[in-house]
């Protein structure tokens, strides 16, 4: 099935650094979502984007819906230890997506004190 | 806001035994419901989704089945578990039918021995 290319696969950064990750697709999406998952828990929705070019912030997190509608990025500013986890992008394909989301493979973030 | 309950939280079952995982949702009306499986903390695989009572769409052929006996109840079952059924099972819902944004439950960790 349709896959989202999410990169990087993992990141090991210093506390206080900014983080950037992105997702790209060959298909056009009408919705982009970003989730964070901590070990043993379900993914938690961080940011939802519904319009091309939309830039939305949630605290230290900022995400954008790419103009081409084929990509999205998530930035985390001034990372802290509790930012550790796996970040997933997800989206609904504009044509034929139905009621389903396509998920990226995740970016594992590790923060060094 | 919606709340998703999953039961049980953890389960250890022998190969060949039956399975029943339950997901119930509060705070929504007529949601879409989803079952995902996640292996090794990465990659969400959509197993089933439902847009209404008694309506089940299967995404991946396997020895699992799903049922939706009530609007806010979604059940994942198997008659005979395989070793490969081990994983982290996540239930998700939308707030309303037709919406894209999915919210996840806490998950059930299944270990088949």
Contacts between the chains, C-beta under 8 A, distances in Angstrom:
chain1	res1	chain2	res2	distance
A	30	B	100	7.7
A	31	B	100	4.3
A	31	B	101	7.4
A	33	B	100	7.6
A	33	B	101	6.2
A	33	B	102	7.6
A	35	B	104	7.6
A	37	B	41	7.7
A	39	B	41	6.9
A	40	B	107	7.4
A	40	B	109	7.2
A	41	B	106	6.1
A	41	B	107	6.7
A	42	B	4	7.7
A	42	B	90	5.3
A	42	B	92	7.9
A	42	B	104	3.6
A	42	B	105	5.3
A	42	B	106	5.1
A	42	B	107	4.9
A	43	B	44	7.7
A	43	B	90	7.5
A	43	B	104	4.9
A	44	B	104	7.3
A	45	B	101	6.7
A	45	B	102	7.9
A	45	B	103	6.2
A	48	B	101	5.2
A	86	B	41	6.5
A	86	B	42	6.9
A	88	B	44	7.1
A	90	B	102	7.7
A	92	B	100	4.5
A	99	B	32	5.2
A	99	B	49	6.1
A	99	B	51	6.0
A	99	B	94	8.0
A	99	B	98	7.5
A	100	B	46	6.2
A	100	B	49	6.6
A	100	B	59	7.9
A	101	B	46	7.9
A	101	B	100	6.8
A	101	B	102	6.0
A	103	B	43	7.4
A	103	B	44	4.6
A	105	B	42	6.3
A	105	B	43	5.6
A	106	B	42	5.2
A	106	B	43	6.9
A	108	B	42	7.9
